Amino acid sequence: QLSEDVERVSENPTEEREGEMGVHEDSSSVILPDGELGTTTPSLRFSKTCLKNVFSVILLFIYLLLMAVAVFLVYQTISDFREKLKHPVMSVTYKEVSLYDAPGIAFYPGKARLLSCKHHYYDRIPPLINPGQPGDIECTTQRINYTDPFTNQTMKYALVVQGPRDVKKRELVFLQFHLNETDQDFSAIDYLLFSSFQEFVSSPEKAKFMKDCESSYSSWKFSAGFRTWVKMSLVKTKEEDGSETVEFKQETSVVNYIDQRTKPRSDQLFFVVFEWKDPFIQTVQDIITANPWNMIALLCGIFLALFKAADFAKLSVKWMIKIRRRHLKRTRQVTNHIS
């Protein structure tokens, strides 16, 4: 484009001169008289024009470099966004409550028998008066028979007990079981925890409800001859499809029970305590750290910078063409004056 403009100006010097007669020219474009025309003025003007052209070319290359950097940032931003979509981050939040929804505790005692069940507060468990003898059963309990969800042939018997609710008063449930005889070297009772005892009570198909719970939750054991203290915590997990699953984490401590009954006994006693660990419900969910609005704003800023750089490059080219035209015009004026 520069070469074409130079050729056009050189071919039509008269039209170019007539077209620029009405334009206000600066003092550097005025034709000097013979006496005032020095030998160094054209070279000074040429050196200034040359410096301006070099400066314009340098600026043009700088903005081209900035445009390349902006294009790289666009590519990198899009790549990071796609990577974050593929790898979400696990977020853990804690919600404090004063009352839990009473959990269900399903025991599988086998031949063992429930002797007593009581709710206590502030970790105050009074000593047993008649251990091994039937006592008060103050807990809400239900008995249910259902088929094993893994074999569909074996019948299972479960004793479901309502768990503690009031976490501020440190409510706990203390249970005592008795097993008269056993054919094993050690004896233990299986149990599992599920999130809501009320859902079990209101379920029209309790057998199916227990089969689903056994398929979804883990089971634990507590042994005979010990006092087992179970502290529970509740974890809710939100899946990608919006569903929510609930599981229990527990800390178990075991204390040896010293049997002080007068006569030696061959039967087995089980003691277990259930209590909430803390008033916080832990919620786990996967979140995507990439915010599409932030990415859109960043891309808008980058594209704006690109357009501004292109506009500056365009103006720089026009400015160089204008400078070149003025230089050619002054050269012709000086040549005509000398001739």
N, C-alpha and C positions, 0 to 999 in steps of 0.2 A: 504493500500500500504506500509506503514511503517512496519507493522508486517510481510508482505510477504518478504520484503527486508531483515529484520533481520533474518528470518528463513533461507533464501537462503544463507546469509553470514555465519551463524552459521553452516550450513550443508556442505559448500564447503569452508573451510578456506584456503586450499592450493591454489585453483584456484584464490581466491580473492587476496591472497598474491602475486601470480605470475603475475596477471594482473596489479597490481599497482606497480611493481618493477621499471618500467621505468618512472614513474611519479615522478616529483620533489616534495619531501615532505619538509614541514617546519621543523623548529628546534624542535617543540614540539613533532614530530613523531619519532625522533631518539632515539634508545635504549640506555639508560644510562648504564654505567658500574656499577658493584656491589657496588663500594665505593661511587658513586655519586647518586645512587637511594635513594631518601629520602622517608619517610613515608607520607609526606603531598602533594607530587606532584600529585598523582592520584586524590586526593580529590579536589585539586585546578583545575585540568583539568576538572573534573566532574562538579564542580560548574560553571565554565565558559561555558561549553557546556549546562548545564541546563539553565543558564541565556539566552543564545542565543536561545534556544528552546522556552522558555517562551516569549522572545521578539518577536520571529517570530509568535507565536500563537496570541499574542496581535495585531500585525500588521495585521494578517490575519482577525481577527474579526473586526478591524477598517475598513478595505477595504470592508468587507462584509456589514458593516453598511452603508458605502458610496454607495455601490451598491443599497441597499434598498432605500436610499434617492433619488438616481438617478431614480429608477423605479417610485417612488412616484411623482417626478417632471415631468416625461414623462406623467403619467396619468393626473396630474393636468394641464399641458400645453394643452393637447388634449381636456380636459373638458372645459377649458377657451375659447379655440378657437371655439368649438361648441356653447358655450353660446353666444359669440360675433356675430357669424353668425346669430343666432336667434334674436338678439336684436341690430339692427344697430343704430347708433347715428346720430341725425339730425345736419347737417352742414349748417351754414348760411354764405354766402359770399356777399360782396357788390362791385358792379361795377359802377364806376363813368362815366357818359356820359355828353356831352355838349348839345346834341340834342336828344330828345325822338322821337320815332315814334309817330306821332300825334294820340292820342286816339280818339275813337268815343264816343260821348255823345248822348244817345237816350232819348229824352223827350217824355212823354205821356201827352200832355197838355189838352186833352179832348176838352172842349169848349173854352179854353184860346187861345189867339193869340200872336204870337211872334211880338213884336214891334221893337226891335233893338238888334243888336249883333255886338260887336266890339272886336278887339284885342288891348290890351294895354300892356305897358312894364314898368318895375320898379315900379309896384304897383300904378301907377298914373292913377286914374280914375277921370276924370273931372266931375263936378256936372252936373246933368241932366237939360237940358234947358226946355224942354217941357215933363215932365213925364206924362205918360198915352197917349201920342200921338205917332203915327208911326214915326220911325227914320231910320237911316241907318242900313242896314244889310250887314256887310262886311265879315261875316263868310261863309264858304262853308257849305251849308246845302242840305239835301235831305229828301224827304218825302216818306214814305213807309207804305203800308197796308199789314197786314198778319194776319193769324188766330192765336188765342191763343194756345200756345204749350201744355197747360194743359187741355183745354176743347175741342179744335179742332172745335169749333162752333162759338165762339165770334170773331168778327173782331176787330183788334186793329190798331190804327193809331199812328205812331211814327214819330217824327221829329229828324233826325240824324244830329248833328253838329260836325264839326271838332274841336278837342280840341287843347290846347297849345302844342308847341314843344320846343321852346328855353328856356331852364331852366336857362342859365347864365344871360340872360336879364330879367329873371323873367316874362316871357310872361304869360298873363292871358286872359281869355275870359269872357266878361261881357255881360249878356243877360237880357232882360226885356220882361216880358209877361204881358198881360192884359186880365182880365176876367170880362165881363160886368155883368153877373149875375150868381148866384149860388143858388142851392136849399139845401145847407148844412150849418151847423153852422160854419164850418171852411173849408177853401179851401187850397189845396196843389197840387203840380205837381210831379208826379213820374218821376224818371230818372234812367238810369243804365249806367255803363261805360264798354266799351270793349277795347281791347288792340290796335287795329289798324283800323283807319278810312279808310286807303287805301285798306285794305283787303275787307272792306265792298263795296267800290266803284268798285273794280275789280271783285267782286263776280258775277258769272252769275245768281245765284239764291239768290237775296237779301232777299226775304221773308224767305227762309229756313235759311239763315245766321242769321237773327234777331231772328228766333225761337230758334236756337241753343244758341245764346247769352243769351236770356231770361231764357233758361233752365240751363245755366252754371253760370251766374253771379247774384249777389245780386242786388236788387233795393233799392233806397232811395227816400226821399221826401224833398222838400223845400216848405215852407209855404208862403202865401201871407202876405203883409204888413211888410216884413222883408227883409233885405239884407243879404243873406246867402253866406258865403265865404267857399269854399271847397278847401282844400289842399290835393292833391292826392300823393300817393306813389305806386310804382309798385313792385309786388312780383311774382317771377317766381318759380315754384315748379317742380322739375324733379322727375318723377315717376320711379319705379323699371324697367318698361318695356322700358325706354328710352324716353317716351313721356314727353312733357312739358306743364304745365298748367299755366295760367296767371290770377292773381286777383289783385284787387285794394284795398288798405287801404286808408282811408280818415279821415282827421280831419276837423270838421265843426264848424264854429263860426257864430253866428247869431246876427245881429245888427238891432234894431228897425228902420224902415223907417218912418220919420215924413212927412206926406202928407201936403204940404204947398199950395195946389191948392186953389184958391179963393172960389169956390163953393163946398159945400159938395157933395161928390160922393158916389154912392152905388157900384161902380165897385171895383175890386180888382187888385192890382199891385204886380207883382212878380219880384224880383231882385236876381240874382245868379251869383257868380264869381267862375271860375275854374282856379286853378293854381297848378303847381307842388310843392310839399313840399321841395324836395331836389334833387340833381343830381345823387342819388345813386339808382341803381336797385338791389333789394334784391333777391338773389337766394338761394332757400332752397332745399336741397337734403339729402337723407339718405346715410350714408357711413358706411362701415364695418371697425371698428378699428383694427380687427385682420388681420395682414399681414401674408399670408401663407409662404412667404420667411423667415421671422423672426422665425416662428415656426419651419420650416425645419432646419434652422441653429442651433436653440436651441436643437432640437432633435439629430442632428448630433453630437453636442458637448457632449450631455448626453450619447449617445451610444458609442462615443469614450472613455469617462471616464469609461463606463462599461467594454469595451474590455481591457483597460489598467489595470483596477482593477483585472479582471480575469487573465490577463497575470502575474500580480504581485503575485496573489495568487498561480498560477502554479509554478512560480520561487521560492516562499517561501517554497512550499512543497518539491520541488527538493532540496533546500538548507538544509531543515531539514533532508531529507533522507541522504544527503551527510555527514552532521554532525554526524548523527547516525552511519553511516558506519565507519567514522574515529574513533569515540569513541569505537566501538566494536573492531576495529583493534588494537587500542592502548591497550585496556584491554587484548586482547589475547597475544600481544607482552610482556606485563608486566608479565602475568601469565606464559608464556613459559620461560621467563628469570629467574623467581623465581624458577620454577620447575627444 
